[in-house]
Every structure is written in C-alpha cells, then in structure tokens.
Amino acid sequence: MAPHRLHRLPAFDYRGLHAYFLTMCTSDRHPAFANHAFAADAAAQLLRSATTFHFAVPAYCLMPDHVHIVLEGEQEDSDMKSFVQSWNTSVGFRWRRAHGTALWQGRYYDHVLRNDVALLEVARYVVMNPVRASLVQKAEDYPFSGSSRYTIAKILEAAGDWRPTW
C-alpha cells in the first residue's frame, strides 16, 4: 500500500507552483535504503517521476530507513499527491517483489513551504541529514542525496540552520 497523508490542508489541492518538504518512513523503520542497488534505483526513479509530474527536486536524501524530498512545482499541473503515489507505488512494488514485504509505513508527512522559506536552506537541511546521523563526515560523500537543480556544493553554501518547526 502506498503511504497516505496524516491530514491535509482542507482548502489546498496540492497542485501548482508550490514547494513541499516531504518525509516518508519505511515500514517498521527497516533500513531498506541501506541496500545500495535499491537506493540507487529508487533515487533514479525519484528524479524520473519528478520530471513526469513537472517538479524540480531542490534536494533529496534516501536515508537507510526514511526519505526526505524537497519538491518545487514547475507548472500549474504539478500534482504533489500524484507524484508521491506514483513514486511510492513504483518503488514499493520493486521492494515487495524482491523481499515479499511492504516498503512504506502507512503514512507520509508533507509540509507546504511558505514563500518566505529559502529553498536552499531547506535543501541544506536535507543533504546534511547523513552527516547529522554520522553516516558520513561530509555531505558530498553520501551517495543517495542530490538535486535536480543544484550541486551539493551550491546547496552547502546556503546560510542558516533551517530546521522543521512542526
């Protein structure tokens, strides 16, 4: 089963030129993305799906047991819910076929980023996740984070110490 949202903003349709911060956790926090081949395939599929649904990906990071994605709609028909459903279903199907178990927990978290939030600061938070978790010493060394728009070096130049407030 693809993850579903805990709650949605009642008057917001999650389409258009909006930016989002997404977090998706694996079922039982299983370290599925510690499998390098699976993680590389999932990251490639993430970028393909983003293009299909008209999103830029200012940053993503596939941690062993969860994923962070910063999405930015590039067209009026950019549909975040459809993107998430498509990518999670595709990656989850591959996992289930190989392992016989569900990949995702039943819910994912999304936050619509306000216009006053600097996307590069949020992107920096995302790519620094493996450093904070002591998986690598430098963000550039983590193989399963990146961007469709920026280099890791450009992201790391972002000032500030943005953290989710929710």
Secondary structure, DSSP 8 states (H G I E B T S, - for coil): ---EES---TT--SBSS-EEEEEEEEGGG--GGGSHHHHHHHHHHHHHHHHHTTEEEEEEEE-SSEEEEEEEE-STT-BHHHHHHHHHHHHHHHHHHHHSS--EEEEEEEEEE-TTS-HHHHHHHHHTHHHHTTS-SSGGG-TTEE-SS--HHHHHT--S------
